[in-house]
Amino acid sequence: MQRLANKRIVLGVTGGIAAYKSAELVRLLKKAGADVHVVMTRGGREFITPLTLQALSGNPVHTDLLDPAAEAAMGHIELARWADLVLVAPATADCIARLATGQADDLLTTLCLATNAPIALAPAMNQAMYRDPATQANLATLRARGVHLFGPAEGAQACGDTGPGRMLEPVDIAASAAGLFQSGLLAGVRVLVTAGPTREAIDPVRYITNHSSGKMGYAIAEAAAAAGARVTLVSGPVRLACPERVTRIDVTSARQMHEAVLAQAGDCDIFIGTAAVADYAPVECATQKIKKTEGNDELVIRLKKNPDIIGEVAALARKPFTVGFAAETHDVLAYGRDKLARKRLDMIVANDVSNERIGFNSDSNAVTVIWADGERVLPEASKHTIARHLVALVAERFKR
């Protein structure tokens, strides 16, 4: 079921008595880490309310093909593009027939025609309807087009008959859906990443900061999510869009980042501290803008140490696999190895930020990844490429 982590599933609910099982199916998909949007036909809404499935999925339920409000937000084409899988459960005989003939007279059938994602059906109907040659021909047509069929099962039916046509149980449908995806390197693993700079206020208009753009941390968060991880990104102030399938927590100062990280760290499996956290902050922040004064050419600002975020994470009783960064301007490997040992990290990524091609704000990087009994050089490449290689290496070491 970990293969469902970060997967985007459109669940179609049609008008059969088995629709009541869709609530449990949504719960199981969400528990496995999937993001679920439910599309209901008119018949489906006769058996279970949209409000129930909205509460369980955490997303609005889609019902109408030409709903102006829906089309202004996530319309049917956007929903078709968004999906990693379109799963119809229950799939009634009527729905199967309309899909087989390529009809597009409601939201669900239109979406199925418009999507490039895999489509899976969980048939649910009376045993005589299932055995009917027309239904069997429709199923054969859909199967030939690459549509996946989950079930049906055999057994007692709501109408009193016994035979094939029962919808599979939700746990079996969820497992079948998971089987359509390859397992990622970090499938189901909880990853916490920090990125960007921090700003330490001097007064309401001035602050101490650094040149970090956040690009490396955001690339790592994106790569971890692509590997199947459940990613939380604690970000300082940057001008970057949050990667898809990543939960972002915005902070400004080192103390805010410290608070946000410690609130999340106890529940994470891997912590990657990419942020360029300010080592010091002003002892006091002036409540009003500090003005220049005649005859005084100096301004003294007293500084105090900021919390050691990665050191505290590495010292937790339930310590996640902890990866640090050492952005240095000289003696890069020596400082990196010292930080690895001193802070008891599992791995550290050392890079030379004095090199403008791979330093702050650049789109490229080159790093040396160091751990207790080994190291690996990742030569100059885009930060997205470095991130993918780094995530693969973290996954390898984490699973040992």
Secondary structure, 3 states (H helix, E strand, C coil): CHHHCCCEEEEEECCCHHHHHHHHHHHHHHHCCCEEEEEECCCHHHHCCHHHHHHHHCCCCECCCCCHHHHHCCCHHHHHHHCCEEEEEEECHHHHHHHHCCCCCCHHHHHHHHCCCCEEEEECCCHHHHHCHHHHHHHHHHHHCCCEECCCEEEECCCCCEEEEECCCHHHHHHHHHCCCCCCCCCCCEEEEEECECCEEEECCEEECCCCCCHHHHHHHHHHHHCCCEEEEEECCCCCCCCCCEEEEECCCHHHHHHHHHHHHCCCCEEEECCECCCEEECCCCCCCCCCCCCCCCCCCCEEECCCHHHHHHCCCCCCEEEEEEEECCCHHHHHHHHHHHCCCCEEEEEECCCCCCCCCCCEEEEEEEECCEEEEEEEEEHHHHHHHHHHHHHHHHCC
